[in-house]
Amino acid sequence: MNRQEVIDRIRDSGLIAILRHTEARRAIETADALREAGVAVIEVTLNTSGALSMLRAIADHFGDRLIIGAGTVLSADAAREAIAAGAQLIVSPHLDEAIIAAATAHQVACIPGAFTPTEIVRAWTAGASMVKVFPAGPVGPRYIRDLLAPLDNIPLVPTGGVTLENAGDFIRAGAAALGLGSALVSPALVAAGQFERLTETARAFLATIRAARGGSG
C-alpha cells in the first residue's frame, strides 16, 4: 500500500488508534477489537515495551486489513527500524526533517508533530503527509479552527487530550483526523481483557466523527 493510500484511509476513517504501553501479548487481540469496530489505522508507540515485535506481529497477522504505524518516533534511525518491522506510517511528537526524509525515502507516510503555525508550515514544506497538532487538549478545537483559517491546505491531526466529548468539536473545527490514545485504547482495559468494551468505545468515536462530518451515526 503506497503512502497516498495510507493517508486516504486515515482521512476516510477519521482516526488513528494509538497503542501506548499496551501489553505486547495483547497486541493482536487489541488490534482485532479495534478492527471489528471499523478502525482502519493503528499506531504502536516506540516507547511501548516490545514495540517492534508488536509492529511485526500486527503487520503479519492483518496485512492490508489494517494500516500499522509507528508512533513516538524520535530519530531517523528509529524510523528506519520501524519501517523494517512493517510500519506503513511514521508519527512523531515533534518536527525533525531527518525523520520526514527517512520516511519519504522509503515511500512511507509521515505525520510529524508541530504546534505553532511556523512549525506546521515547516513540517508541511519538508514533505509531511499530514501534521499532528500536539498537544491539542490544552488549546482545544478553536485553536484548530484558527490555524486552518490561513493554513487550510494542510491536513491537521489533533492529538493529546482528544476525548469522546470533544472529538466532534475537533472534526467540526476542520481536523482531517484525530489521534486517540488512552481515551480509546486504555491500557487498563486491554490488560483486563475487556475487548468488547474497546470495540464499543471505538464504535462510539467513529459514530461521533461521522456525525460531525454530516453523515449518519
N, C-alpha and C positions, 0 to 999 in steps of 0.2 A: 504494500500500500504506500503510495507516494505521499509527500508532505502535504500537498493540497487536499488529497482525500482525507488525511488525518484532520486537517483544520476544518474541512467541510463537516465532518462528523461531530466535531466539537461544537460548531455553530448550530447544527441541526438538533443535537441533544440538549444543548444549553448548559451543560455542567461537566466538570471534571471531579470525579470522586477521589479524594486523597487518602491513601493508606499511610498513616504516620504512626509508628510504634505499634503496628498491628503484628500479632504473633505470626511468625513465618509458617508455622504448621497449619495456620488457619487461612493461608493466602488464597487457595483455590476455592474454599467454601465461601469466603468473603466476596471474592470476585464473582462467583456464581450467583450469590444472593443479590448483588447489585445488577448483574446482567438480567436476572429474572425480572427485575423491575423496569428494565429498559435502558439502564445506564450503558453508554457506549464507550466511555473513556475512563480509565483508571490510572492513577498516578501512585507509584510507590516512592516514598521519600528515601533518599540515600542515608539519612540518619536513623533509619529503621534497621534493627538487627537482622542480618541476613537479606538485606535488600536486593543484592544482585541475584541471589538464588531465587528470591521471590519473583523478580522480573523474568528470569528464565522459565520458571515453573508456569507462571501465568501465560506467558507468550506461547510456550509449547502446548499447553492444555487448550487454550481458546483460539489460537490462530487469529484469523481475521474477524472472529466474532466479537472481539474486544480490541480497542486501542490501548496499548500499555505504554505508560510513560514513566520517566524517572523524574522525581522532584528533589528539591533541596540540592541541586547540582551546583557545586561551589567552584569548580575548576574545569578547564578544558579536558584535562586528563580524566576526571570523573565522568564527564560527558561521553568520552570515547569508551570508557569501560561499560557504562550503562548501555550504550548503543550495541556494543559487542554482546551484551547479555540479552538483547532483544528489544530494547526501548525504541519506540517509534516516535517518541515525543520527549523533549528535554525542557524541564521547567526549573527556573532559578528564583530565589527570593530577591535577587539583586541584578544589576546590569553589569555584565562582563562581556565585552565584544569578542574575546577569545572563545568563550563558550558558544556564542552565536556562530562564529566562524567554524568551529569544530562540528557543530550540528549541520550547518549548511554544507560542509564538505562531504558529509555522509548522506545528504539529501533527507535529513530528518528535521521535522518541525521543531521550532524552539520558541518558548514563551518565557522571556526574561522578566524579572520583577523590576518595577520602577514606581515612583511615587509622584514626582513633580512633573509639570509639563516638559521641562528641559530633558529630564531623564527618559520620559516616554518617547519623545521625538528622537532622541539619540538611539534608543533601542530599535525603533522602527526603521530609522535610516541605516542601522547596522545590519538589518536583514531579519529582524524578528518576525515570526509568523503572526503572533498576537502579542499583546503586552499585558502582563499581570500587574494589577494595581494592588500593592501590598504595603502595609496592612490597610484594608479597606474599611474595617469596622469602625475605627475611631472617627473617620470623616463622613461615612455614610453615603447613601445614594446621591444626595445633592452634589457631592464632590465629583462623582462620575458624570453627572449631567453637565456640570460646569466645565469639566475637562473636554467633553465631547462637543461643546459649542464651537471651539476653534479647531479641534482635532478629530472631526467626525469621520475622517478616513482611516482611523486607527482602531482596530477591534480591541476592546479592553475587557479584561477578565478580573473582576474584583475578587480578592481572596483574603481570608483572615477576618473573622468577625461576621461572616455571612451566615445567617440563620434562616430557618423556615419562616420566621416572622418578617424578615426584611428582604428575602430573596426576590419577591415580586417587585418591590420598590427598586431594587438594583436593575432588574431587567427593564422595567418601565423607564428608568433613567438612561437606558441605552447600552447597558452591558451586553457584549456579544455572548458571554457565557459566564458561569460562576465557578470558582474553585471552592470546593466544600470539603473540609477536613472533619473535625470531631463532631460537628453538628450533624453530619451524615454518617460517617464511619467512626463510631465511638469505639475506642479500644476495649473499654469495659464490656460493651455489648458483644463484641466479637469474642472476647475471652470467655464470656458466659455461654457462647454458642447460640445466641438468640438471633439467628439469621432471618427468621420470619419478620422480626421487628425491623431489622436492617432493610429488608425488601420493602416493607410498608413505608419506612421513612424515605427511601429513595423514590418511591411512587409519589409520595406527597410533594417532594421537591420538584419532580418532573411535572406534576399537575400544576403546581404553582407557577412554574416557568411558562408552561403552555398558556395558562390563563392570562398571565401578564403580557404575553405576546399577542393576545387577542384570539387565541384558539380555545378549544374546549378542554375541559379537565377540571 
